[in-house]
């Protein structure tokens, strides 16, 4: 079976911890790397949470730290849903890493080296991807597909439609 190469772009709170569990157990997917972004909590917390969950699940791929701030609006965390640090009120402790590859460099490295286009699964704010596409449009052909959960220029995915089973599916090319 050909495995689908994927990069996860996460803001690891409770929902992304589950996403990491699911992706780590799917034989159809080949996880290539994980990029963290400010979202459910600060990028410091989401990075630490992601490394913690990856260690628990024995995920051995690069985990990188990405955008600490949104490109347009102010920082907005989801403490009411994900607690003070993203994983409820659990503050995990992890040893500091000596060599952290920034998310932008991890994306460039993985996309440049691949012979098969990579699918990106983004479960948090799309800031890392926006920076990648704006600053490295030459890498777009190396991205097979972007699958994302939500996104907003206002208050995140906390809207009357966020949990609706009747939300229309939008078909739009990222590259147009």
C-alpha positions as CSV (number, residue, x, y, z in Angstrom):
1,X,0.0,0.0,0.0
2,X,1.3,3.5,-0.9
3,X,1.2,5.7,2.2
4,X,0.1,9.3,1.8
5,X,2.9,11.7,3.0
6,X,1.5,14.3,5.4
7,X,2.6,17.2,7.5
8,X,0.4,18.2,10.4
9,X,0.1,21.9,11.3
10,X,-1.4,22.1,14.8
11,X,-2.1,24.3,17.8
12,X,-2.2,21.4,20.1
13,X,-5.0,21.7,22.6
14,X,-7.3,18.9,23.5
15,X,-8.6,18.5,19.9
16,X,-5.2,18.3,18.3
17,X,-4.0,15.8,20.9
18,X,-6.7,13.5,19.5
19,X,-5.7,14.3,15.9
20,X,-2.1,13.3,16.7
21,X,-3.4,10.0,18.2
22,X,-5.5,9.3,15.1
23,X,-2.7,10.2,12.6
24,X,-0.1,8.2,14.4
25,X,-2.3,5.1,14.2
26,X,-3.4,5.3,10.5
27,X,-1.4,2.9,8.4
28,X,-2.5,4.9,5.2
29,X,-0.6,8.0,6.3
30,X,3.2,8.6,6.5
31,X,3.7,11.5,8.9
32,X,6.6,13.6,7.8
33,X,6.7,16.4,10.3
34,X,4.6,18.5,12.7
35,X,4.4,22.3,12.7
36,X,3.1,24.1,15.7
37,X,1.3,27.5,15.7
38,X,-0.2,30.0,18.1
39,X,-3.9,29.2,18.5
40,X,-5.6,27.2,21.3
41,X,-2.7,28.4,23.5
42,X,0.6,30.3,22.9
43,X,3.0,28.8,20.5
44,X,5.3,27.9,23.4
45,X,2.5,25.9,25.0
46,X,1.3,24.3,21.7
47,X,4.9,23.3,20.9
48,X,5.5,21.8,24.3
49,X,2.1,20.1,24.2
50,X,2.8,18.6,20.8
51,X,6.2,17.3,21.8
52,X,4.7,15.8,24.9
53,X,1.9,14.0,23.0
54,X,4.4,12.9,20.3
55,X,6.6,11.4,23.0
56,X,3.7,9.6,24.6
57,X,2.7,8.2,21.2
58,X,6.2,7.4,20.1
59,X,6.0,9.7,17.1
60,X,9.5,10.2,15.7
61,X,9.2,13.1,13.2
62,X,10.5,16.6,13.4
63,X,8.3,18.9,15.6
64,X,8.8,22.5,14.8
65,X,7.7,25.9,16.3
66,X,5.9,28.2,13.9
67,X,4.0,31.5,14.1
68,X,3.6,33.1,17.5
69,X,1.2,35.8,16.3
70,X,-1.6,36.0,13.8
71,X,-0.8,38.0,10.6
72,X,-3.8,40.3,10.9
73,X,-5.6,40.2,14.2
74,X,-4.7,40.2,17.9
75,X,-3.7,37.0,19.7
76,X,-6.8,35.0,20.8
77,X,-6.5,31.8,22.8
78,X,-9.3,29.3,23.6
79,X,-8.8,29.0,27.4
80,X,-12.5,28.5,28.0
81,X,-12.4,25.3,25.8
82,X,-8.8,24.1,26.2
83,X,-7.7,25.5,29.6
84,X,-4.8,27.7,30.5
85,X,-2.1,25.8,28.7
86,X,-4.1,24.0,25.9
87,X,-4.4,20.5,27.5
88,X,-7.0,21.5,30.1
89,X,-5.1,23.0,32.9
90,X,-2.3,20.5,32.7
91,X,1.1,22.2,32.2
92,X,3.4,19.5,30.8
93,X,7.2,19.8,31.3
94,X,9.6,18.9,28.5
95,X,13.3,19.3,28.3
96,X,14.3,22.2,26.1
97,X,15.5,21.2,22.7
98,X,18.9,22.4,21.6
99,X,18.2,22.6,17.9
100,X,14.6,23.7,17.0
101,X,14.0,23.9,13.3
102,X,11.5,26.7,12.7
103,X,8.3,25.6,11.0
104,X,9.1,27.6,7.9
105,X,12.5,25.8,7.5
106,X,10.9,22.4,8.2
107,X,8.3,23.0,5.5
108,X,11.0,24.1,3.0
109,X,13.2,21.1,3.8
110,X,10.4,18.5,3.6
111,X,8.8,20.0,0.5
112,X,12.1,20.5,-1.3
113,X,13.3,17.0,-0.7
114,X,10.1,15.1,-1.5
115,X,9.6,13.3,-4.8
116,X,5.8,12.9,-4.1
117,X,3.6,15.9,-3.3
118,X,2.7,16.2,0.4
119,X,-0.7,16.6,1.9
120,X,-0.9,19.2,4.7
121,X,-3.4,18.7,7.5
122,X,-4.0,22.0,9.4
123,X,-6.1,21.8,12.5
124,X,-5.3,25.3,13.9
125,X,-4.8,28.8,12.6
126,X,-3.4,28.8,9.0
127,X,-0.6,31.3,9.8
128,X,2.3,29.0,9.1
129,X,0.7,28.0,5.7
130,X,0.1,31.6,4.8
131,X,3.7,32.5,5.4
132,X,4.8,29.5,3.4
133,X,2.7,30.3,0.4
134,X,3.4,34.0,0.4
135,X,7.2,33.6,0.9
136,X,7.8,30.4,-1.2
137,X,5.2,30.2,-4.0
138,X,7.6,28.0,-5.9
139,X,6.8,25.1,-3.4
140,X,3.1,25.1,-4.2
141,X,3.5,22.2,-6.8
142,X,5.0,20.1,-4.0
143,X,1.7,20.4,-2.0
144,X,-0.8,17.8,-3.1
145,X,-3.7,19.1,-0.9
146,X,-4.4,21.2,2.2
147,X,-7.0,19.8,4.5
148,X,-8.0,22.3,7.2
149,X,-10.4,22.6,10.1
150,X,-11.9,26.1,10.2
151,X,-10.1,29.3,10.1
152,X,-11.3,32.8,10.6
153,X,-10.2,36.5,10.5
154,X,-12.3,37.2,13.6
155,X,-13.0,34.9,16.5
156,X,-11.6,31.5,15.5
157,X,-14.1,28.7,14.8
158,X,-16.4,29.8,17.6
159,X,-19.5,30.8,15.5
160,X,-23.0,29.5,15.1
161,X,-21.9,27.6,12.0
162,X,-18.7,26.0,13.5
163,X,-20.5,22.9,14.8
164,X,-23.3,22.8,12.3
165,X,-23.8,19.7,10.3
166,X,-25.4,21.9,7.6
167,X,-22.4,24.2,6.9
168,X,-21.9,24.3,3.2
169,X,-18.7,22.8,1.7
170,X,-16.8,25.5,-0.1
171,X,-14.9,24.5,-3.2
172,X,-12.1,26.9,-3.8
173,X,-8.6,26.6,-5.2
174,X,-5.9,27.8,-2.7
175,X,-3.8,28.7,-5.7
176,X,-6.1,31.0,-7.7
